[in-house]
Amino acid sequence: MFQSLADNLDKTFRNLRGVGRISEKNITDALREVRIALLEADVEFGVAKDFIAKVKEKSIGEDVLKSIKPGEQIIKFFNDELTELLGGDQAPLDLNPPARILICGLNGAGKTTTSAKLALRLKKEGRRPLLIACDLYRPAAIDQLATLAKQIDVPIYTPEATETDVVKVAKDALAWAEKQNGTVLIFDTAGRQEIDQRLVEELKRLHAFLNPKETLLVADAATGQQAVSVATHFDEAVGITGIILTKLDGDSRGGAALSMRAVTGKPIKFAGEGEKLDQLFEFHPTRMADRILGKGDIVGMVEQVADKVNEADAMRSMQRMQEGKFDFTDFLDQMKMIRNLGPLEGLLGLMPGFNKIKKQLPADAFNNKKMNRTEAIVLSMTPEERRKPEIIKGSRRQRIAAGSGTSLAEVNQLIKQFGEMRKMMKSPSKMKGLMRQMGGSGGLGDMMKNMGGGKFPGGKFPF
């Protein structure tokens, strides 16, 4: 998300930092480029115009023009205004009893999946969520929500197939909920391809009956300019209390996030980045502003990793590395751990400066198909071969290639790369150098360049 905007801003601010003396003309020229970048990112025109005006007003002050590093000060003003535009502080859900959450939005925005994602998140927090299917126009939506509810082990209320009155469904669901000992009720409502009066009136009736603590608009991050009218219509109809942006991993512009927050004044509470049910994250304006400006989101990355990695397994794996006992069984465990983290590209995208590093990496650095083939090779080895890679010679390699559906060359390459990796792990000086690169001035960039262009034969990753 925001990739094109981040790239354009990086170029503009890089030029601004290089200017020895800042004048009103410098600022005007730079902010003109910023305005163009915002518009290209699908930020609504009025929002972009007001944003630039606020930044310019602060940037042409005497204190800035006379300061030692005026370029840095202007970037700070931009960061502050961007954070404010995105909502300032993170806005939590109001889950005081009776905790009722009404989910609304257009068809295709991801309401049903988001309802299940939210239920899973609340369940992990120790709450007892209940899902209630209120989409009476699309039977598949009810079936989909029921399937998702089963996957996350959350109780669900589904109406009769012949039911047409959504308020009656809600009334029956409330009676059902009293017997379920739930603490949070999530109502998944019907959507349309376009907003129409029938949908609006139905939502108004349902909202009036439920009087929910939270009315959350689920919106596709790629909605673009339409985001403003969508958010405005739903807010006028039922008074939304917050926004959940979906598909942030699939849209490089992200103007919808800036526009909807500015127009409605309602906070973006969550963001969906990925298809898995555990990929719904709190939206933190400050962290998002940092990501847009290329500063990354280390806190967000740590939270994601900590939630999905078994600490005991990770420590055991690290100890085996330090003892020089790392084998293909450990390697297989590492691959499973990586898969649990979700798309690596998205996770590493939270690292400061990763977008610049990414351009230097091999084209197939994040190729899932390559990881699948590597896993197939390791799974085709016998337990003894995984423990003792040195015994994997000619005939064994041919058998592994045939069993994994890969070529002998691929098997040879993996074993050679793995051998190089083991040698490095057994060398205290090389391991210290690698750790120093991970935490030193070169950071992730030096480490990954070494991995992708010299440390491993052929400039390839070992998976």
NORDA-V390911 format. One record per backbone hydrogen bond with DSSP energy under -1.0 kcal/mol. NH is the residue of the N-H (numbers start at 1). CO is the residue of the C=O. E is the energy in kcal/mol with one decimal. If there is no record, write none. Layout:
nh=NH co=CO e=E
nh=NH co=CO e=E
This chain:
nh=4 co=252 e=-1.8
nh=6 co=2 e=-3.1
nh=7 co=3 e=-2.5
nh=8 co=4 e=-2.2
nh=9 co=5 e=-2.6
nh=10 co=6 e=-2.3
nh=11 co=7 e=-1.8
nh=12 co=8 e=-2.1
nh=13 co=9 e=-2.9
nh=14 co=10 e=-2.0
nh=15 co=11 e=-1.7
nh=16 co=12 e=-1.9
nh=17 co=13 e=-2.5
nh=18 co=14 e=-1.1
nh=19 co=16 e=-1.1
nh=27 co=23 e=-2.2
nh=28 co=24 e=-2.5
nh=29 co=25 e=-2.8
nh=30 co=26 e=-2.5
nh=31 co=27 e=-2.8
nh=32 co=28 e=-1.7
nh=33 co=29 e=-1.6
nh=34 co=30 e=-1.9
nh=35 co=31 e=-2.6
nh=36 co=32 e=-2.1
nh=37 co=33 e=-2.3
nh=38 co=34 e=-2.4
nh=39 co=35 e=-2.3
nh=40 co=36 e=-2.5
nh=41 co=37 e=-1.2
nh=42 co=39 e=-1.7
nh=43 co=38 e=-2.3
nh=48 co=44 e=-2.4
nh=49 co=45 e=-2.6
nh=50 co=46 e=-2.3
nh=51 co=47 e=-2.2
nh=52 co=48 e=-2.4
nh=53 co=49 e=-2.0
nh=54 co=50 e=-1.9
nh=55 co=51 e=-2.1
nh=56 co=52 e=-2.7
nh=57 co=53 e=-2.2
nh=58 co=54 e=-1.5
nh=59 co=55 e=-2.1
nh=60 co=56 e=-1.5
nh=65 co=61 e=-2.0
nh=66 co=62 e=-1.9
nh=73 co=69 e=-1.5
nh=74 co=70 e=-2.3
nh=75 co=71 e=-1.8
nh=76 co=72 e=-2.0
nh=77 co=73 e=-2.3
nh=78 co=74 e=-2.3
nh=79 co=75 e=-2.6
nh=80 co=76 e=-2.8
nh=81 co=77 e=-2.6
nh=82 co=78 e=-2.5
nh=83 co=79 e=-2.4
nh=84 co=80 e=-2.1
nh=85 co=81 e=-2.6
nh=86 co=82 e=-2.0
nh=88 co=83 e=-2.9
nh=100 co=98 e=-1.2
nh=101 co=185 e=-3.3
nh=102 co=214 e=-2.9
nh=103 co=187 e=-2.8
nh=104 co=216 e=-2.5
nh=107 co=192 e=-3.1
nh=109 co=106 e=-1.5
nh=114 co=110 e=-2.3
nh=115 co=111 e=-2.5
nh=116 co=112 e=-1.7
nh=117 co=113 e=-2.5
nh=118 co=114 e=-2.8
nh=119 co=115 e=-2.1
nh=120 co=116 e=-2.4
nh=121 co=117 e=-2.3
nh=122 co=118 e=-2.5
nh=123 co=119 e=-2.2
nh=124 co=120 e=-2.2
nh=125 co=121 e=-1.1
nh=126 co=123 e=-1.6
nh=127 co=122 e=-2.3
nh=130 co=184 e=-2.6
nh=131 co=155 e=-2.5
nh=132 co=186 e=-2.6
nh=133 co=157 e=-2.5
nh=134 co=188 e=-2.7
nh=136 co=134 e=-1.1
nh=141 co=138 e=-1.9
nh=143 co=139 e=-2.1
nh=144 co=140 e=-2.6
nh=145 co=141 e=-2.5
nh=146 co=142 e=-2.3
nh=147 co=143 e=-2.3
nh=148 co=144 e=-2.4
nh=149 co=145 e=-2.6
nh=150 co=146 e=-1.7
nh=151 co=147 e=-1.7
nh=152 co=148 e=-1.9
nh=154 co=149 e=-2.5
nh=157 co=131 e=-2.6
nh=163 co=160 e=-1.5
nh=169 co=165 e=-1.9
nh=170 co=166 e=-2.2
nh=171 co=167 e=-2.4
nh=172 co=168 e=-2.7
nh=173 co=169 e=-2.4
nh=174 co=170 e=-2.1
nh=175 co=171 e=-1.6
nh=176 co=172 e=-2.2
nh=177 co=173 e=-2.7
nh=178 co=174 e=-1.4
nh=179 co=176 e=-1.2
nh=180 co=177 e=-1.4
nh=183 co=128 e=-2.8
nh=184 co=128 e=-1.4
nh=185 co=99 e=-2.9
nh=186 co=130 e=-2.8
nh=187 co=101 e=-3.1
nh=188 co=132 e=-2.5
nh=189 co=103 e=-1.4
nh=200 co=196 e=-2.1
nh=201 co=197 e=-2.7
nh=202 co=198 e=-2.1
nh=203 co=199 e=-2.5
nh=204 co=200 e=-2.3
nh=205 co=201 e=-2.2
nh=206 co=202 e=-2.5
nh=207 co=203 e=-2.9
nh=208 co=204 e=-2.5
nh=209 co=205 e=-1.9
nh=210 co=206 e=-2.6
nh=211 co=207 e=-2.9
nh=214 co=100 e=-2.0
nh=216 co=102 e=-2.3
nh=217 co=242 e=-2.4
nh=218 co=104 e=-3.1
nh=219 co=244 e=-2.5
nh=221 co=246 e=-2.5
nh=223 co=220 e=-2.0
nh=226 co=223 e=-1.1
nh=227 co=224 e=-1.9
nh=228 co=225 e=-1.1
nh=230 co=226 e=-2.4
nh=231 co=227 e=-2.6
nh=232 co=228 e=-2.4
nh=233 co=229 e=-2.5
nh=234 co=230 e=-2.2
nh=235 co=231 e=-2.2
nh=236 co=232 e=-2.5
nh=237 co=233 e=-1.8
nh=238 co=234 e=-2.6
nh=239 co=235 e=-1.6
nh=241 co=215 e=-2.5
nh=242 co=215 e=-1.2
nh=243 co=267 e=-2.1
nh=244 co=217 e=-2.9
nh=245 co=270 e=-2.0
nh=246 co=219 e=-2.6
nh=248 co=272 e=-2.4
nh=250 co=247 e=-1.4
nh=255 co=41 e=-1.6
nh=257 co=254 e=-1.1
nh=259 co=255 e=-2.6
nh=260 co=256 e=-2.6
nh=261 co=257 e=-1.2
nh=262 co=258 e=-1.5
nh=263 co=259 e=-2.6
nh=264 co=260 e=-2.2
nh=265 co=261 e=-1.6
nh=269 co=243 e=-2.4
nh=270 co=243 e=-1.3
nh=271 co=281 e=-2.5
nh=272 co=245 e=-3.3
nh=273 co=279 e=-1.2
nh=279 co=276 e=-1.8
nh=281 co=271 e=-2.8
nh=283 co=269 e=-1.9
nh=288 co=284 e=-2.6
nh=289 co=285 e=-2.6
nh=290 co=286 e=-2.0
nh=291 co=287 e=-2.1
nh=292 co=288 e=-2.4
nh=293 co=289 e=-1.7
nh=294 co=291 e=-1.6
nh=295 co=290 e=-3.4
nh=297 co=350 e=-3.9
nh=301 co=297 e=-2.1
nh=302 co=298 e=-2.7
nh=303 co=299 e=-2.3
nh=304 co=300 e=-2.1
nh=305 co=301 e=-2.5
nh=306 co=302 e=-3.0
nh=307 co=303 e=-1.6
nh=309 co=305 e=-1.9
nh=314 co=310 e=-2.4
nh=315 co=311 e=-2.5
nh=316 co=312 e=-2.3
nh=317 co=313 e=-2.3
nh=318 co=314 e=-2.2
nh=319 co=315 e=-2.2
nh=320 co=316 e=-1.9
nh=321 co=317 e=-1.9
nh=322 co=318 e=-2.4
nh=323 co=319 e=-1.9
nh=324 co=321 e=-1.3
nh=325 co=320 e=-2.6
nh=328 co=386 e=-2.1
nh=331 co=327 e=-2.3
nh=332 co=328 e=-2.2
nh=333 co=329 e=-1.9
nh=334 co=330 e=-2.4
nh=335 co=331 e=-2.0
nh=336 co=332 e=-1.9
nh=337 co=333 e=-2.1
nh=338 co=334 e=-2.3
nh=339 co=335 e=-2.3
nh=340 co=336 e=-1.9
nh=342 co=339 e=-1.7
nh=347 co=343 e=-1.7
nh=348 co=344 e=-3.2
nh=349 co=345 e=-1.1
nh=350 co=347 e=-1.7
nh=351 co=348 e=-2.2
nh=353 co=294 e=-1.4
nh=354 co=351 e=-2.0
nh=357 co=353 e=-1.6
nh=358 co=354 e=-3.1
nh=360 co=357 e=-2.1
nh=361 co=358 e=-1.1
nh=365 co=362 e=-1.8
nh=367 co=364 e=-1.7
nh=371 co=367 e=-1.5
nh=372 co=368 e=-2.4
nh=373 co=369 e=-2.1
nh=374 co=370 e=-2.2
nh=375 co=371 e=-2.6
nh=376 co=372 e=-2.1
nh=377 co=373 e=-1.8
nh=378 co=374 e=-2.0
nh=379 co=375 e=-2.6
nh=380 co=376 e=-1.1
nh=381 co=378 e=-1.4
nh=386 co=382 e=-2.1
nh=387 co=383 e=-1.8
nh=388 co=384 e=-2.4
nh=391 co=388 e=-2.1
nh=392 co=389 e=-1.6
nh=393 co=391 e=-1.5
nh=397 co=393 e=-2.9
nh=398 co=394 e=-2.0
nh=399 co=395 e=-2.2
nh=400 co=396 e=-2.5
nh=401 co=397 e=-2.4
nh=402 co=398 e=-2.2
nh=403 co=399 e=-2.6
nh=404 co=400 e=-1.9
nh=406 co=401 e=-1.9
nh=411 co=407 e=-1.8
nh=412 co=408 e=-2.7
nh=413 co=409 e=-2.4
nh=414 co=410 e=-2.3
nh=415 co=411 e=-2.4
nh=416 co=412 e=-2.3
nh=417 co=413 e=-2.6
nh=418 co=414 e=-2.8
nh=419 co=415 e=-2.0
nh=420 co=416 e=-2.0
nh=421 co=417 e=-2.2
nh=422 co=418 e=-2.3
nh=423 co=419 e=-2.0
nh=424 co=420 e=-1.9
nh=425 co=421 e=-2.1
nh=426 co=422 e=-1.8
nh=431 co=427 e=-2.5
nh=432 co=428 e=-2.4
nh=433 co=429 e=-1.9
nh=434 co=430 e=-2.2
nh=435 co=431 e=-2.6
nh=436 co=432 e=-2.4
nh=437 co=433 e=-1.9
nh=438 co=434 e=-1.8
nh=439 co=435 e=-1.7
nh=440 co=436 e=-2.6
nh=446 co=442 e=-1.0
nh=447 co=443 e=-1.7
nh=448 co=444 e=-2.7
nh=449 co=445 e=-2.1
nh=450 co=446 e=-2.3
nh=451 co=447 e=-2.2
nh=452 co=448 e=-2.3
nh=453 co=449 e=-1.3
nh=455 co=450 e=-2.7
nh=459 co=456 e=-1.7
